[in-house]
Amino acid sequence: MELNLLYYLVPGTVMMFCGVYGFFTRRSLLAVLLSVELMLNAVNINFAVFNRFLFPDALEGHFFSLFGIAISAAETAVAIAIMINVYRNLNGINTDDIRKLKG
C-alpha cells in the first residue's frame, strides 16, 4: 500500500505551526528553544518526504536532513550555554529579563 504525500506533510505542517505558535507566545527561553527545535524537525521531515516523492533514487533530501540535525545539535548546545549564563546573572530565564542585561 502506497502512502500519499499528504500523510507526511500534514504532521510536518502541524509541527511547524506548533513551533511558530510556541516561539511567539512563550516567555521562557527553554520553551522558545523547544519551539525552534520543533520547527527544525518539521523542516527535516519535509526534506526527506520531498526527496522520497520527487527524486526516489537520490539522497540529497536525506543529506540535508542530516545536516539540519547537526546544525540543530550545535544550536542547542550554544543556546543552553547562553541560558545557563543568563540564569546565573538574573536567577531566571524569561525573555523579559534579557533586557536587563543591556546594562
C-alpha contacts under 8 A as a table, 3 or more apart, distances in Angstrom:
res1	aa1	res2	aa2	distance
3	L	7	Y	6.79
4	N	7	Y	5.64
4	N	8	Y	7.57
5	L	8	Y	5.58
5	L	9	L	6.35
5	L	49	V	7.54
5	L	53	F	7.39
6	L	9	L	5.01
6	L	10	V	5.92
7	Y	10	V	5.97
7	Y	11	P	7.36
8	Y	11	P	6.05
8	Y	12	G	6.62
8	Y	45	I	7.84
8	Y	46	N	7.92
8	Y	49	V	6.78
9	L	12	G	5.06
9	L	13	T	5.99
9	L	46	N	6.88
9	L	49	V	7.73
10	V	13	T	5.09
10	V	14	V	6.13
11	P	14	V	5.01
11	P	15	M	6.05
12	G	15	M	5.09
12	G	16	M	6.16
12	G	42	A	4.72
12	G	43	V	7.35
12	G	45	I	6.27
12	G	46	N	6.65
13	T	16	M	5.02
13	T	17	F	6.22
13	T	42	A	6.97
14	V	17	F	5.28
14	V	18	C	6.06
15	M	18	C	5.12
15	M	19	G	6.13
15	M	38	L	6.20
15	M	39	M	6.50
15	M	41	N	7.89
15	M	42	A	5.70
16	M	19	G	5.12
16	M	20	V	6.24
16	M	38	L	6.68
16	M	39	M	4.78
16	M	42	A	5.54
16	M	43	V	7.73
17	F	20	V	4.99
17	F	21	Y	6.00
17	F	39	M	7.81
18	C	21	Y	5.11
18	C	22	G	6.04
18	C	35	S	7.39
18	C	38	L	7.64
18	C	39	M	7.95
19	G	22	G	5.08
19	G	23	F	5.99
19	G	34	L	7.79
19	G	35	S	4.25
19	G	36	V	6.11
19	G	37	E	7.69
19	G	38	L	5.29
19	G	39	M	5.14
20	V	23	F	5.05
20	V	24	F	6.34
20	V	35	S	6.80
20	V	36	V	7.73
20	V	39	M	7.11
21	Y	24	F	5.43
21	Y	25	T	6.08
21	Y	35	S	7.99
22	G	25	T	5.26
22	G	26	R	5.56
22	G	31	A	7.17
22	G	32	V	6.50
22	G	35	S	5.41
23	F	26	R	6.05
23	F	31	A	7.58
23	F	32	V	4.97
23	F	33	L	7.90
23	F	35	S	5.42
23	F	36	V	6.83
24	F	32	V	7.99
26	R	29	L	7.89
26	R	31	A	6.20
26	R	32	V	6.23
27	R	31	A	7.37
27	R	32	V	7.41
27	R	94	N	5.40
27	R	95	T	5.36
27	R	96	D	7.23
28	S	31	A	5.28
28	S	32	V	6.38
28	S	93	I	5.88
28	S	94	N	4.44
28	S	95	T	5.96
29	L	32	V	4.99
29	L	33	L	6.14
29	L	83	M	7.13
29	L	93	I	5.71
29	L	94	N	5.78
29	L	95	T	5.99
30	L	33	L	5.02
30	L	34	L	6.26
30	L	83	M	7.79
30	L	93	I	7.59
31	A	34	L	5.03
31	A	35	S	6.18
32	V	35	S	5.02
32	V	36	V	6.31
33	L	36	V	5.13
33	L	37	E	6.26
33	L	76	T	7.48
33	L	79	A	7.43
34	L	37	E	5.00
34	L	38	L	6.16
35	S	38	L	4.99
35	S	39	M	6.36
36	V	39	M	5.11
36	V	40	L	6.26
37	E	40	L	5.04
37	E	41	N	6.17
37	E	72	S	6.90
38	L	41	N	5.17
38	L	42	A	6.30
39	M	42	A	5.09
39	M	43	V	6.40
40	L	43	V	5.10
40	L	44	N	6.31
40	L	68	G	7.25
40	L	72	S	7.15
41	N	44	N	4.97
41	N	45	I	6.24
41	N	69	I	7.90
42	A	45	I	5.13
42	A	46	N	6.35
43	V	46	N	5.07
43	V	47	F	6.24
43	V	65	S	7.99
44	N	47	F	5.05
44	N	48	A	6.36
44	N	64	F	7.51
44	N	65	S	4.76
44	N	68	G	6.63
44	N	69	I	7.73
45	I	48	A	5.30
45	I	49	V	6.09
45	I	65	S	7.54
46	N	49	V	5.04
46	N	50	F	5.94
47	F	50	F	5.51
47	F	51	N	6.09
47	F	61	G	4.81
47	F	62	H	6.80
47	F	64	F	6.81
47	F	65	S	6.17
48	A	51	N	5.14
48	A	52	R	6.20
48	A	61	G	5.04
48	A	62	H	5.37
48	A	65	S	6.68
49	V	52	R	5.12
49	V	53	F	6.28
49	V	61	G	7.88
50	F	53	F	5.22
50	F	54	L	5.65
50	F	55	F	7.61
50	F	61	G	7.20
51	N	54	L	5.44
51	N	55	F	5.20
51	N	56	P	6.28
51	N	58	A	7.14
51	N	59	L	7.06
51	N	60	E	6.95
51	N	61	G	4.87
51	N	62	H	7.27
52	R	55	F	5.78
52	R	56	P	4.58
52	R	57	D	7.87
52	R	61	G	7.93
53	F	56	P	5.93
55	F	58	A	5.49
56	P	59	L	7.90
58	A	61	G	7.82
59	L	62	H	5.31
59	L	63	F	6.29
60	E	63	F	5.07
60	E	64	F	6.15
61	G	64	F	5.05
61	G	65	S	6.17
62	H	65	S	4.92
62	H	66	L	6.24
63	F	66	L	5.06
63	F	67	F	6.11
64	F	67	F	4.98
64	F	68	G	6.01
65	S	68	G	4.94
65	S	69	I	6.20
66	L	69	I	5.03
66	L	70	A	6.32
67	F	70	A	5.10
67	F	71	I	6.23
68	G	71	I	5.05
68	G	72	S	6.00
69	I	72	S	4.95
69	I	73	A	6.20
70	A	73	A	5.16
70	A	74	A	6.35
71	I	74	A	5.18
71	I	75	E	6.05
72	S	75	E	5.05
72	S	76	T	6.08
73	A	76	T	5.13
73	A	77	A	6.33
74	A	77	A	5.22
74	A	78	V	6.36
75	E	78	V	5.27
75	E	79	A	6.01
76	T	79	A	5.06
76	T	80	I	6.03
77	A	80	I	5.32
77	A	81	A	6.29
78	V	81	A	5.14
78	V	82	I	6.28
79	A	82	I	5.06
79	A	83	M	6.15
80	I	83	M	4.92
80	I	84	I	6.16
81	A	84	I	5.17
81	A	85	N	6.43
82	I	85	N	5.19
82	I	86	V	6.18
83	M	86	V	5.01
83	M	87	Y	6.05
83	M	93	I	6.49
84	I	87	Y	5.10
84	I	88	R	6.21
85	N	88	R	5.08
85	N	89	N	6.33
86	V	89	N	5.24
86	V	90	L	5.94
86	V	91	N	7.47
86	V	92	G	7.17
86	V	93	I	6.35
86	V	98	I	7.60
87	Y	90	L	5.27
87	Y	91	N	4.61
87	Y	92	G	4.91
87	Y	93	I	5.60
88	R	91	N	5.71
88	R	92	G	7.96
90	L	93	I	7.56
90	L	97	D	7.26
92	G	97	D	7.44
93	I	97	D	7.01
93	I	98	I	7.92
94	N	97	D	5.47
94	N	98	I	7.15
95	T	98	I	5.49
95	T	99	R	7.91
96	D	99	R	6.24
97	D	100	K	5.57
97	D	101	L	7.58
98	I	101	L	5.54
98	I	102	K	7.66
99	R	102	K	5.76
100	K	103	G	6.38
